[in-house]
Amino acid sequence: MWSPAIATLTSGLFLLAPSAIASPLKAAEGARLVINADFPDPSFVETPEGIWYAFGTNSKDKKVQVASSKDFETWTVLDIDALPNVAPWETEKDHWAPDVIRRNDGKYVLYYSGEAKALLDHHCVGSAVSVDTDPAGPYIPTETPLSCPLDQGGSIDPAGFQDVDGSRYVVYKVDGNSIGNGGDCNNGIEPKKPTPIMLQRVAEDGITVIGGPVEILDRDDTDGPLVEAPNLIFKDDTYYLFYSTHCFTDPNYDVRYATSKSLMGPYVKTNERLLKTGDWGLISPGGGTVCPCGDRMLFHGFCEEHKRCTYVAQVSLSDGKVALL
């Protein structure tokens, strides 16, 4: 997501939407609305007790929104800010695309995008650790960002990943379009900036960086101005990298995926638009997060102008292919 300030869609586009939001909890094939509120960039984690917690981009005076569910269908947005205090390197505004993982010690780690004081309107990836074993927080931010390449535009959209051998990683986007030459999502005019997806190894604590990041994907002409919102999972013998393309305010915004037999790549784009405008009445669906179990997804889409609601879809992963059920 580039900036909430440019979240403007024509009113005509919303003629696609009413049938999609008429019955949010109706069991049906395809995408279903489950959080009828501004809850963008949803990610989620499951507790050992089987309770699901979702986390969303800042809204309603909350830097990191939290919702919970017992069945992944009925969600309640909690009156909680998971990140009540910020780190010394960041401002108080524009906290985007949070993601939470559970550590082996029972505590949780929150990854998020925060605005850098060193270069306003540009972001870095921060991390924070829960005070106790409650995934709703509060979380205490670490003193320094996990990734902050401001000379390349900064970094956003982090998501945690644990490999089959137990090693931990974070994927994120280098926000090159934030220093682009204008046009579509500030990166529609040549020469276009790269917006690579990076893979960074971290220690068991989830916050200590090990080595440097590795690029595993980047935009091409089929992606418009960018790729973003990475989410990495492993199923059977395949790594699936989900991501969004185009600008989040554009009707071409979507969810796609690439696959690899190796964690470090190469990742091969399928160019399949897994979710796109018009599917089940959706508008600009993106920010998809797929469960490590490989059977369910949360994502957002515009349900009103300037309002991105959260939707659920069931997925199936097999032989390097993804299907929505």
C-alpha positions, 0 to 999 in steps of 0.5 A: 500500500503506497499511501492512504492519502491517495485512496480515491476511486470513482463512484462508478466503480462501486456499482460493482459492490452491493451484492458482495456485501449484502450478507457478510456471514452467509456460507457460500463459495468464493469470497465473503465479507467478514469485517464490515469496517475499515480493516485493510491489509489483514494478517492473522495468527492462531493461538494454541487454544484455537482462537484466531486474531487478525491485525490491520492497518491503522484506522479509528485512532488505532495504530494496529487494529486487532480482531478475533474469531473462534471460527474464522467466519465471525470476527469481532474488532476489539477496542485495542491498539496492539501498538500503543507506543512507538519506537524512537525511529518512527512517527505516530502516524501511518502504521501499515500492514501488520503481521504477527507470528508466535514464537516458541517461548509463547510470546508473539512478534509484531512486524509492521510498517512505520513512518521514518522520522529521518525521511517523512512519508517514507517507511521502514519495517519495525518489530515489536514483542508482546508483553506476555502471551496475549496475541492482542498485545500490547507490544513493545517496539524494538529500538531500531527498525528491522529494515530501513533502506531509505535510499531505495524508498524504505520498506513496507508490508512485512510478513513472518515465515517459519521454514520446515527446519524451524528457521525464521524469516521476514518477507517485505517490499522495498518501497521503490515507488515512494521515490518514483517519478510520478504517475500511477502509484508514483511509479508510472513514469519511466524510468520506473523504480524497482519494488523488490520483495526481499527475504530476510532471515531472523533469529529464533527471537524473531527480531534479530537479523541474521545476514543480509536480505535476499531479493526473491521477486520484483515487478515487471510490465505485467505488474504495473508500477509495483509488487507488494504485500508478500506472504510466503508459505510452504505446502508439501514440496512447494513455496508459495509467494502471494503478492499484489500488483498495480496500485491499491486504489486501481481496479487492476489491484489483485492477488497473484502468486509465484512458486519455487522449490527452494526457499531462496528461489527462483520464484516463478510467477504464474501471472494468475490473477487469483483475486481481481475486481469483479470476482464476487463483486469485489473491488481492488482486492489485495493484501492477501494473507494465506494460512500456513495450513494452506486452506484459508485466506484473509484479504481486503477490498473496497466496500465503500469509497475510502473504506477497505473491508476484510474478506475471507476465502477458502483456498486449496494448494496442490502441485504448485497450483492455487484454487479458490473454493 
